[in-house]
């Protein structure tokens, strides 16, 4: 669910739209931890509401911050010559 939450904020999509697009996009599925292409929704889009309530706005911001930090720490953000 964290992977989809990050994609939701990156692409500024609704809960329903992010889950619908996830089904069609193998890259998004891999990003969110799937190893095999899925053809069914991972969960009901309304579950995002419960998840966001549990982690709060600060939790969402922390997830975004940590994901950016990991990106740079692992060298993914280095410029290539």
Steps between C-alpha positions, in 0.01 A plus 500: 500500500794733566617468139159594369479789745831635367382463140172670591687807624755501218230492231233689698228242431184408688480182706289329234720616211825381659363151565349479149826610335704265720324200340616611154859595585762228562757763603273631775432145614871424520562830683241400758656158561330264258718249314227365273258710294166527680162535330290575807492803724733466799231643730187711500587868443306596815773327705726797419277711724555271798874476432542878477301549820726253682827658389376861487627783284836493677532129422439557130758779493751281686451217249568740213807642676645157581445374145688802360784450749531132406507593133803725554675271750490203266659700222195503276508877490860534386559676174642278228766625263 
